[in-house]
């Protein structure tokens, strides 16, 4: 192992230990969102990559739901309830996307809205509050294209 590689590894270890939970959550959501979008844009031949990215997104949202359901979680109760609801939405909507009965865009929008809320940059412009997406009825989601 050369000195350059050793220095990079040492820096990476110290950098990761100083990251906040919020920064780690941001990074995880950003990565999975990027994978979903990239797989979708790559076309039908990348469907296995899309399925894998959607699976990872479901796992991420399951972890978030477990975290906010914990009685020791310090977030305000209203925010915890909204995150839990979003997790349920992501679980249900992902199933519809995989069944080709719903569009992919709402999942990406949910993740982007959460990223905007987690963004550590204080200079970002203020936007109006993001509300959880409306639940679709069976009639609204049937026959929709996966995008």
C-alpha positions as CSV (number, residue, x, y, z in Angstrom):
1,X,0.0,0.0,0.0
2,X,1.4,3.4,-1.0
3,X,1.5,6.5,1.2
4,X,-1.1,8.3,-0.9
5,X,-3.6,5.5,-0.4
6,X,-2.9,5.2,3.3
7,X,-3.4,9.0,3.7
8,X,-6.7,8.9,1.8
9,X,-8.0,6.0,4.0
10,X,-6.9,7.7,7.2
11,X,-8.6,11.0,6.2
12,X,-11.8,9.1,5.2
13,X,-12.0,7.4,8.6
14,X,-11.6,10.6,10.5
15,X,-14.0,12.5,8.2
16,X,-16.7,9.9,8.7
17,X,-16.4,10.0,12.5
18,X,-17.1,13.7,12.6
19,X,-20.2,13.6,10.3
20,X,-23.5,14.4,12.0
21,X,-26.4,11.9,11.9
22,X,-28.2,14.5,9.7
23,X,-25.3,14.5,7.2
24,X,-25.3,10.7,7.1
25,X,-29.0,10.6,6.5
26,X,-28.7,13.2,3.8
27,X,-25.9,11.2,2.1
28,X,-27.8,7.9,2.2
29,X,-31.0,9.4,0.8
30,X,-29.1,11.3,-1.9
31,X,-27.3,8.1,-3.0
32,X,-30.3,6.0,-3.3
33,X,-32.3,8.7,-5.0
34,X,-29.5,9.1,-7.5
35,X,-29.4,5.3,-8.1
36,X,-33.2,5.3,-8.7
37,X,-33.1,8.2,-11.1
38,X,-30.1,6.8,-13.0
39,X,-31.6,3.4,-13.4
40,X,-34.9,4.8,-14.6
41,X,-33.1,7.1,-17.1
42,X,-31.0,4.2,-18.5
43,X,-34.1,2.5,-19.9
44,X,-35.7,-0.9,-19.8
45,X,-32.4,-2.8,-19.9
46,X,-31.6,-1.4,-16.5
47,X,-34.7,-2.7,-14.8
48,X,-32.7,-5.0,-12.5
49,X,-30.8,-1.9,-11.3
50,X,-34.0,-0.1,-10.7
51,X,-35.5,-2.9,-8.7
52,X,-32.3,-3.1,-6.6
53,X,-32.4,0.7,-6.0
54,X,-36.1,0.6,-5.1
55,X,-35.4,-2.2,-2.7
56,X,-32.7,-0.2,-1.0
57,X,-35.0,2.8,-0.9
58,X,-37.6,0.6,0.9
59,X,-35.0,-0.5,3.4
60,X,-33.9,3.0,4.0
61,X,-37.5,4.1,4.7
62,X,-38.1,1.1,6.9
63,X,-35.1,2.1,9.0
64,X,-36.4,5.7,9.2
65,X,-39.8,4.4,10.3
66,X,-38.3,2.2,13.0
67,X,-36.2,5.1,14.2
68,X,-39.2,7.5,14.5
69,X,-41.3,4.9,16.1
70,X,-38.8,4.6,19.0
71,X,-40.0,6.3,22.1
72,X,-36.6,7.7,22.8
73,X,-36.5,9.5,19.4
74,X,-36.0,13.3,20.1
75,X,-37.8,14.6,17.0
76,X,-41.1,16.4,17.6
77,X,-44.1,14.0,17.6
78,X,-45.7,15.7,14.6
79,X,-42.5,15.3,12.5
80,X,-42.1,11.7,13.6
81,X,-45.7,11.0,12.5
82,X,-45.1,12.6,9.1
83,X,-41.9,10.6,8.5
84,X,-43.7,7.4,9.5
85,X,-46.5,8.2,7.1
86,X,-44.0,8.9,4.3
87,X,-42.4,5.5,5.0
88,X,-45.8,3.8,4.6
89,X,-46.4,5.8,1.3
90,X,-43.0,4.8,0.0
91,X,-43.7,1.1,0.8
92,X,-47.1,1.0,-0.9
93,X,-46.1,3.2,-3.9
94,X,-43.0,1.2,-4.6
95,X,-45.1,-2.0,-4.9
96,X,-47.3,-0.2,-7.4
97,X,-44.3,1.0,-9.4
98,X,-42.9,-2.5,-9.5
99,X,-46.3,-3.8,-10.7
100,X,-46.2,-1.0,-13.3
101,X,-49.4,0.5,-12.0
102,X,-47.8,3.8,-10.8
103,X,-45.2,6.3,-11.8
104,X,-41.7,6.5,-10.3
105,X,-41.7,10.3,-10.0
106,X,-43.5,10.5,-6.6
107,X,-40.9,8.4,-4.9
108,X,-38.1,10.6,-6.2
109,X,-40.1,13.7,-5.2
110,X,-40.5,12.4,-1.6
111,X,-36.8,11.7,-1.3
112,X,-35.9,15.2,-2.7
113,X,-38.3,16.9,-0.3
114,X,-36.6,15.1,2.6
115,X,-33.2,16.0,1.2
116,X,-34.3,19.7,1.1
117,X,-35.3,19.5,4.7
118,X,-32.0,17.8,5.7
119,X,-29.8,20.1,3.6
120,X,-27.1,21.5,5.9
121,X,-26.6,24.7,3.8
122,X,-28.2,27.6,5.7
123,X,-28.2,29.8,2.6
124,X,-30.8,27.7,0.7
125,X,-33.9,29.7,-0.3
126,X,-37.0,29.1,1.8
127,X,-39.7,27.1,0.2
128,X,-43.2,26.5,1.3
129,X,-43.9,23.5,3.6
130,X,-43.8,20.1,1.9
131,X,-46.9,18.0,2.7
132,X,-47.0,14.2,2.3
133,X,-48.3,13.2,-1.1
134,X,-52.0,12.4,-1.4
135,X,-52.9,8.7,-1.3
136,X,-54.0,7.5,-4.7
137,X,-57.2,5.5,-5.1
138,X,-57.1,2.3,-7.1
139,X,-58.8,4.1,-9.9
140,X,-56.2,6.9,-10.1
141,X,-53.2,4.5,-10.1
142,X,-54.4,1.8,-12.6
143,X,-52.8,1.9,-15.9
144,X,-50.2,4.6,-15.0
145,X,-46.8,4.5,-16.7
146,X,-43.6,3.8,-14.8
147,X,-41.5,6.9,-15.3
